[in-house]
Amino acid sequence: MAEQKQDARVPTVIADDLHIVYRVNGAKSGKGSATAALSRILKRGEERGVRKVHAVRGVSFVAYRGEAIGLIGSNGSGKSTLLRAIAGLLPAEQGKVYTDGQPSLLGVNAALMNDLTGERNVILGGLAMGMSREEIKERYQDIVDFSGINEKGDFITLPMRTYSSGMAARLRFSIAAAKDHDVLMIDEALATGDRKFQKRSEDRIRELRKEAGTVFLVSHNNKSIRDTCNRVLWLERGELRMDGPTDEVLKEYEKFTGK
């Protein structure tokens, strides 16, 4: 029986020795400009006037269907960069990312347009995620109710530019969460809104897991990670420092941060 259970684990994302490097134009030259310039020219693979930022360094892991995986780490540790690489938005400098199904990064697949109403954005966001017009029509009211943006007025009929950043984030999450995903990646969405919205979001993430999807959640809120995720990846300076059950990894992380 144990063997059958192991065989039933279906990989959805495989990162194999993944390296992501940003190239920043307009880097300042060092002291002794002639010598520094010559040194830069002689360094193999280094473009003139371009600074390289090694954001993700040799990260490897396998994610499975039905998992909710928290990504934690200090600011600038590579969490959001890793999500963008999984979504196919950043090329690998070295190594590979393999995905089974279509990864959806919250706020990209459900891109919102400021000059359009919330109502139009719900329709366009749903279409961008591959939902049919009929599916959107069926789920429209649930999306609006879930977001809570109409609790203090008819905001759904107003242009998005009139929304606060929190309202826009809640609507983005609501659109993305209306569809079942193979891989859904959420970057700090649960940090917006009141506790009631956070609770709804956490419940929906658990539903997505049950529906055999995989959820990645970037958050600085350890309580949200504890309440939502069964596994945690801890990144520091682009390297995978620890990968394991939520409580074990958070315990070590909290020792590290002193919080």
N, C-alpha and C positions, 0 to 999 in steps of 0.2 A: 504493500500500500504506500509506504514512504517513497518507494522508487517511482510509482505512478504520479504522486504529487509533485515530485521534483521534475518529472518529464513535462508536467502541465504548465510549468513556468515558461511563459513566452516572452523572449526579449523584445523590447520596443525601441530602445536606444542603446547603441554601443559606442563608447568613446575609446579609441585605441591610441594611446600615446599622443594625445591631442595638444598641439601648440598653436596659439593664436598670437600674431604679432601685428600691432598697429604701426603705421608709418606716419609720422607727424612732420609736415613741411615747415620750413622756416626755423629750424633749430639753430641756436646760437653757436658761433664758433668759439673754440677754446682760446686760452691765452697763447701768445706767440703764434699769430694767425698763419704765417707762412708754413711753419713747421706743423701746426695742427692741421692745416689744409692738406699738406702732403701725406700726413699720417692717415687722414680720412680716405684719401684717394687710394692709398695702398691697402687699406683694410678691405679684404675680399667681400663683395656683396653689399657694401655700404654705399648708398646713393649720396651724392653731394647735397648738403643742406637738408637731409632727412634724418630725423631721430626715430629710432625704433623702440617701441614699448612692447615688451614681452608680457602680454596680459594673462595668458594661460600657458602653463608649463608642464607638459607631459602628463596630462590628466587622463586616467583610464577608469572606466566603470561600465557596468551593464545594468540597465533599468528594465524592469519587467512589468507586464500588464497587471493592473490592480494595485500598483504601488503609488503612494503619494510621497514624494521625495523633497525634503526641505534643503535649500541651499543657504548656508550661513557663512559668515566671515566678515572681517573688517571692511570698511569702505575701500574700494579699489582692489579688492582681492580677486576679482575676475568672475563674480557670480553672474552678472548681467551679460558679460561677454560670452560666457559659456552657453547661456540660453540662446543668444543670437547665433552662435555657431551651430547649435543643435537645430535651430529653425532654418538653417541654410543661408543666413544673411551675412555671414562672415566666412571667408575662405580659410582653410587650415594651412598654416605655414609648414606643418609637419604632422604626420599621423592622420587619422580618419575619424569621421562620425558616420555611423550607419543608423538609419531609422526605419522602422516598420510602420507604414502608414504615413499620414500627413501631420507633421508637427505644427501646432498653432501657438504662436507667441501673442499673448494678450496685448492688444493695442496695435498690432500690426495687421493680422488678418481681419480684425474688426476695426479698421481705421476709421476715425470720425472726422467730419469736415465742419469746421467752425461756422461757415455761413449757412449751413443747412439746419433745419429743425431737428430736434431729437428724434421725432417720428421718422423723418427721411433717413437719418443715420441708422436707426434700427433696421430699416429695410435694406439699405446698402451694406451695412455690416453683416447682416444675415446672408445676403447674396455673396459677399466676399468670402464667407466661410463655406460656401457650397450648399446652402439651404435653398430650397425652392420657394417661390413666392407663396405657395399654399402653406408650406411649413411655417414661414414667417408670419403669415396671417393668423395661423392657429396659435402661435406662441407669443404674438405681439403683446397682448395684455399681460401675460405672465412676466415678460421681460420688463415692462414698465413698472409693474407692481413690485417685482424683485428689486429693482434699482432704488425704489423709494423716492425718486425725484419729483413725483407729483404729490407728495404728502403735504406740501406747503404751497400748492398752486399748480396751474396747468403748464408746467415747464416743458413737457414733452412737445408742445406745439411752438416753442420758442427756439430761435437759433442757438446753436451750441456755444457761440461766443458769449452768451449771457449766463452760462453755467459757471459755477465755481469749479476749481480743479477737482475737488472731492466728488461733486455731482458727475462730472465728465468721467472720472475713473470708475464710479459706481455703474454708470451706464455701459461703459466698455466691458466691465466684468459681466454684467447681466446679459449683454449680447453674446459674448463668448461662451458663457455658461449655459446658454439655451440649447446648444448643440452638444451631442456626444462626440468626444474627441479621441483619436488614437493616442495623441500626446498633447496635453495642454500645459503651457508654461506661463506662469503668473509671476510678474515682477512687482512686488510690494502693493498689490491691489487691496489686500486686506488691511493695509495701514490707513485706508481712507474710510470715512463714514463712522457712524456710531457703533456701539457694541451690538445693536440689533442687526445691522447690516453685516457685520463681521460674522455673527452667528449663522445668518442665512448663507453666507459665502462658504463657511466651513462645512455646513451641512451639504451644500451642493458639491463641494470637492469630494466628500465621502461617497456621494451618489455616483459621481463620475468614476471613482475607483471601482465601485461595485459593478459598473457597466463595462468593466474590463479595459478601461483606459488607464493611462499613466499621467500623473500630475506632478509637475515640478513647481515648487513655490519658493521664491526668494523673499525673505522677510527678516527684519531686525527685531521682530516681536517673537521672543522665544515661546510665549504662551500660545500664539497662533500655530507655531511649528509643532508644539507638543499636542495641541488639540486636533491637528489636521494630518500630520505626517507619520508614517510608520518607519521612515528611514531618513537619514540626514547625510549630506555631503558637506564637509567643512573645508573651505578654501582659504588659504592665506598666501598672499603674494603670488597668486596664479597657480599654486601647487595644491594638490589634494592632500590635506593633512590627515583627514580621518573620514571613514565611510562605514556606517553601521546603524544599529537600531537607534531611534530618536533619543531615548533617555540617556544611553551611554555616551553618544556624541555630544549632546547638549551639556551633560555633566562636565566633560573635559573642556568644552568651549567656555563654560561659565567660570571654571577655574582659571583659564587662560585670560579672560577679560576682567575677572574680579567682580562680575555682576551676578 
